Structure formats: C-alpha cells, structure tokens
C-alpha cells in the first residue's frame, strides 16, 4: 500500500529519442538518453532500496515522432515477472527502449506494472496537473531558495535536460508554477533531483 506524502518530477528532454530503435549502444549519441537514465537513478534509487514515494514523468521531444510521455511509478511488491519488473541501474536503458517500442497510438499503454507511455506534450501535462489542483514547482536559479520555500503537500518539480527548458514553454510555465532554486550553480538534472529528494527527505524526517 502506497501512502502519502508523495513527490513527483517532470523531466523534459528536447533530444531524447521517441522510438526504441533510436537508442543505440552509444547512449550519449542516442539523443543524450544517458541523462534520462541518470535522472531515473536519482529519482528512485536509495542504497539497497527503491523509493516508493516518487513518480517520474519524462517528456521526450527528440526524433522521430515527438512527443512521448513516459510515466514511471515502479511497483516494488509481488513476484518479479508477474506483479513487477526488476529495475536496476544497468537495465534502465533497456526498460526505456522497451517502453518506446510498446507505444500505441491514441492510448496510454502500461508496458510494465507502473510504467506507462503515451503521446503527450510537456505543457499539456503541466496544465492537466495544474487543473487537478496540484502544487507545481519549477527549478529555476532565480527562484526562491528551496531550503526556505513553502513546499506544499505532494509537490511536483519540473526541470529540463542539459539544454534547459524551451523559452516559450518556460514563460508559460511561470504562470502556473512557483520557481524554486537549489542555488546559483548549474547542476546536472540528476544531481538536481537528488538535492530536491534530500531536501524533502530531511523535512519528512524532522
């Protein structure tokens, strides 16, 4: 049974591929899918444990047929191969590739237990969550220090890849999101998620 509090992340990549056969052995040359893989690791992996309080949305906007919305909320209980899949740091690229291969037009398809894929854009997802009354926060170096910010229950944090968020989407997001900052220095997306997770963990533990 998964109980609150929850946290969610929306990771946007303008280069990550939207078809499985675009992911090659060279992950950096495969639309920087390596960044997406490190993002998954930072979102879910603790030492000897997978987080059950986290959901990760990944918007891939690379070739050949963008966009794709990959939603990850891994099932951790039950029989492996039946109720859940085994997720390790070594097989994330295989899982993402399989999800992309299993995309079905006009449908939100559950590829594995807790792993869905559909065609949905970045702003569409953000606006849907906003209409649900969710608390949206955008990682922005000019935002309020996350250590001082009032982070409300079940927050959703939005961040981009190495190229950042597109300017047009960034401006529209500012209308529905609260900007928060982890500092003036620029961190990798995976490091940013790890820092946010740590901040939320510390708040829950006090």
Secondary structure, 3 states (H helix, E strand, C coil): CCCCCCEEEEEEECCCCCCHHHCCCCCCCCCCHHHHHHHHHHHHEECCEECCCEEEEEEECCCCCCCEEEEECCCCCCCECCCECCCCCCCHHHHHHHHHHCCCCCCCEEEECCEEEECCCHHHHHHHHHHCCCEEEEEEEEEEECCCCCCCCCEEEEEECCCCCCHHHHHHHCCCCEEEECCCCCCCHHHHHHHHHHHHHHHHHC
